[in-house]
């Protein structure tokens, strides 16, 4: 059973998500929140598997709430909801520990898939959405770059793996692309995460683009 907290300032949006999850086996909505502060409180109270987090909410916004939840409750995953035309803070949410992002108008089946992926400890990084996000980020002159020494710890194959993760590929897609087994793909991704100190695949994407290993034009 995947336990979920829904955080969105629009009651109608929460009601729609709740209705969807209540009619599906394997999901349970354990709490709702209309702002970030309440989302943090609900996360502490219920210890859900996933918090579905809107970014733009009154008071404490979703970005601040994501940062707190990921810092204080490392076992609780955060799935960010976004409309890319207005949400310029999604990249910062990933940097803060969110495990992925999803468009608000996504198909219900995709939401269920996203919750399952994130609850299992993976990250949801759809390639088309990743490219849009990274383009927004890369066009800002103030974006930060980490110490390139971190990448020097990676082997050539591991750098290749990191670039494919940044392109939004799953372990299975990476395995097909490199003609290796899914188990080997998972092992490579895990080693890259360990070497770079990344919480999950979402943070690998952040590091790949911030380091300059991948750019929107090449990725």
Steps between C-alpha positions, in 0.01 A plus 500: 500500500644836393407767753462851358462856630351748251623859527329757278325826583216417261247277673361387166840371390544310825148357469573378148822331605332346804215364289746343261712341772202383705374300203832327437632201690836552666465870585381677814466875552598554864497880507434824313655844526415839355842656560861405557497528877207262522671265255801480730275437801308229315823336390626487859169370629431232241847414366360430150693334222448798271392863533347637179612862525377805314769770478284810510303519823432787742715549808766232505531398136571156360870569454558581867282205602692266271830613649376438854343162431805367315731623777289388796336185360743330260272199454214717372515567127374820338342508154471859376204619295573772251372711214820599324374833377511641852701271726859623486595327824465138392874456446564631850245248629698217343820639645326506838424130480174455310490166320338626183244723341173460314287733294168589663303402191663158477293196416366319812678181401829691495434635850451149633818387325690799640391428855606137465841590355575760766373283787735223389793737543557592138456843343249614241675692225307501174742591219283773341434665835865467600611680186252782559613535860870499417455757222336730751786443744789525254380833362546666840839664543494458876483119504766330708761247394641241743865413537594305182724277713192292584472382141866397493414220739281342232619251241429567132210253511361662814512843333310350209244354739460838670435670166231244417334546838501875435322432169219342700570135423389227738732216600335277242540760224865549592551124487346483151702799381835362622412135433556396861275325750252700711683377811828641370326827417363523854845428644660776292233752601538408867879542482463842337256607771740381771803673349315829453313484831164527322177417679334363185487528121346845518810636666716320244326706233570817696870411529529400135377835375659716768840341435478564129521128416171538312341809347146556367638516147679166537265326742 
